[in-house]
Each structure stands twice: as structure tokens, then as C-alpha cells.
């Protein structure tokens, strides 16, 4: 249960004031140390370093005017885009169209900080898609009112239209992800009939759905939704706050029912299990709606013992880890959501039901034994 966390919030703000720049979250108000990243061979590390170096070379900060205001965003273009563009960036004389992924940062952050934290550019370089990181309007938060009068909705819609006019964007393959407050914004955007018609699939990380947004959701068509949540998230908690924010199981059930799909074996999703190994390591489970023909796919990457963190990101320093919790490394969120995005372009027919234990994005290894049927 989220509390208005008093001392925890005070200490977190103190940590930020002392110079931590890696926090991208926004607590709704409701921890173990982070697991070190998996080791790589020297050749693998060299390859990753080259990809990272290449990825940074395509980064620009740009500004557009929306409703009389200057709004900024960071844009990453993969090298493959330059190689097929005779006139350089913005030349649309070639026939190939590229996917676009929008990444929304949390509070106390920026587009460049979430770009660094998620490492999305390296995947974009490998898979050849563009990434845009919008900068939020307010210093501490996305504009997240309880109703739908939200100026950032118009900003994002204008940004999509701008990029479609200036870059070779495939309008059927525009996707969105975000972290914490940025992920909350995605839940609001999915309920907006304009943005939900422009964005093919959503992947909020560390987020729950606002009950008022659910009650007023204006979107009528199916929404492809991948939730990424840790059971030990102490900021945007698995069980919600009992007031404004739904629990993760309630959020999953809302989107499944919105799409006319069934929740696997009921809507209960236990957040703990007594059958995991007795250590402090995180484990992942992939869950999706059982009715794969009724509507767009709804899925959950559930991280047992995962904190308020982005799976696959570099772990926070030890002080931040005390507040944010463990970072799961084995199943990177970027990899899982990219596979989800590829399965769900705009207007795609629902994919047939697959065995949740054999999704390729979760690797070929046994899933954890759990004490519930999901």
C-alpha cells in the first residue's frame, strides 16, 4: 500500500539534492540492493562499446512550437537512416520507412537523462528505428490532471505530426514507452482517442492506472498494452494506493476487459511467492491475456522482487538502490517491449495465443515456479 511516505520522500529529495542525476521517477506515494549487470566477454563488450559510440552520434536536441510555446525533444537517428538518405537527415526521397519509439521520462529528469538511463539508442541502432525523448513541460512532473484537459497531449500529437513530416516515419509503427510519471502519462494517452489512434502500442514501466482516467477513458478501439512492473516497487506500488491509483492486477484487468479479452485464470495476481529460491535475486514472468483473438494484446512483464527500476538498465548507485530497489538484468525491458511492438503495429490482427513460458524475448530457460496459476 502506498503511503504519503513522509521520511522516505524527504530522504529521496535529499539524495537528489546531493547530486544524483539518475532518478527518473515520480512517486505516487505508497528494496533490496541492485543486482550487478551480467558480465560480458571482451569481444562482446567491445561490440557494445562500438554500438554505444555509434548510437550517440545520431543524437540532436530540437524544438517545435506548440500552442505558442517552445517545446523541446531529443531525437536519435540510427546510422542506417543516414546511409539510405541521399540528402542527409530529413530527405524523404527514399522508399524505406522507419519505426519510431517515443520515450517519456519521469519527474526530476529530462529527455537526455531517460535516454542515458534506458540505453534505448543502442537497441535502436541495432534494429534501425528512431527514438524521440520529449522534455516535459514542468520541472517536477508531467501535467497529469485527473481530467483530460492536458496540454502535453497536444504537444505529443504535434511532435508525432512533425516527425512524420520531417523524417521517414512509418505511421503504422509508432510506439511509446515511459518510466514512472512518464509511464503514467502513457496510461492517460492510451485513453485519449487522438493519441491512441496515432500510437500503435504502449509499454509503461513502473506505472498504475488512475481510477478517474479508467472511468472517463475515451478510447473505443483495442489498445496494445505491455505493463512492466516490479512486485517490490515502493513508490508506484504493485498493490496501488487504494485511492487514486489502481493496483497492477486491476490495471492489467482494465486493459484486458477494454479489449474484450480475458484475464488469465481470473484477475488475481499474487505479488509474492514462497517458492522462489531463498536469495535476493529478481525473477521475471511474462503474462498475457488468454483470449488472443478478441482484441489487441495486453501483456505484463512481472519482475519478482523488482523495484522502481527499468529492467536491463545499469543499476543505480547504492544510495539510490536503497530507495528504488533492485534492477532486474536478465530480461531487459527494451528487448521485451521491442518484441511486443513488432507484434503490434497499428491495425494489426490479434496474434494467436502463445505459451507464456516460451516467449523468445524471455530467453530459453525455465520460468520461476509460482504459487498461483498466472
C-alpha positions, 0 to 999 in steps of 0.5 A: 500500500502506498503511503504519503511516505513522509521520511522516505520522500524527504530522504529521496529529495535529499539524495537528489539534492546531493547530486544524483542525476539518475532518478527518473521517477515520480512517486505516487506515494505508497528494496533490496540492493541492485543486482550487478549487470551480467558480465560480458566477454571482451569481444562482446563488450567491445561490440557494445562499446562500438554500438554505444559510440555509434548510437550517440552520434545520431543524437540532436536536441530540437524544438517545435512550437506548440500552442505558442510555446517552445517545446523541446525533444531529443531525437536519435537517428540510427546510422542506417537512416543516414546511409539510405538518405541521399540528402542527409537527415530529413530527405524523404526521397527514399522508399524505406520507412522507419519505426519510431519509439517515443520515450517519456521520462519521469519527474526530476529528469529530462529527455537526455537523462531517460535516454542515458538511463534506458540505453534505448539508442543502442537497441535502436541502432541495432534494429534501425528505428528512431527514438524521440525523448520529449522534455516535459513541460514542468520541472517536477512532473508531467501535467497529469490532471485527473481530467483530460484537459492536458496540454502535453497531449497536444504537444505529443500529437504535434511532435508525432505530426512533425516527425512524420513530416520531417523524417521517414516515419512509418505511421503504422509503427509508432510506439511509446514507452515511459518510466514512472510519471512518464509511464503514467502519462502513457496510461492517460494517452492510451485513453485519449482517442487522438493519441491512441489512434496515432500510437500503435502500442504502449509499454509503461514501466513502473506505472498504475492506472488512475481510477478517474482516467479508467472511468472517463477513458475515451478510447473505443478501439483495442489498445496494445498494452505491455505493463512492466512492473516490479512486485517490490516497487515502493513508490508506484506500488504493485498493490496501488494506493487504494485511492487514486491509483489502481493496483497492477492486477486491476490495471492489467484487468482494465486493459484486458476487459477494454479489449474484450479479452480475458484475464488469465485464470481470473484477475488475481495476481499474487505479488509474492511467492514462497517458492522462489529460491531463498536469495535476493535475486529478481525473477521475471514472468511474462503474462498475457491475456488468454483470449488472443483473438478478441482484441489487441494484446495486453501483456505484463512483464512481472519482475519478482522482487523488482523495484522502481527500476527499468529492467536491463538498465545499469543499476543505480548507485547504492544510495539510490538502490536503497530507495528504488530497489533492485534492477532486474538484468536478465530480461531487459525491458527494451528487448521485451517491449521491442518484441511486443511492438513488432507484434503490434503495429497499428491495425494489426490482427490479434496474434494467436495465443502463445505459451507464456513460458516460451516467449523468445524475448524471455530467453530459453530457460525455465520460468520461476515456479509460482504459487498461483496459476498466472 
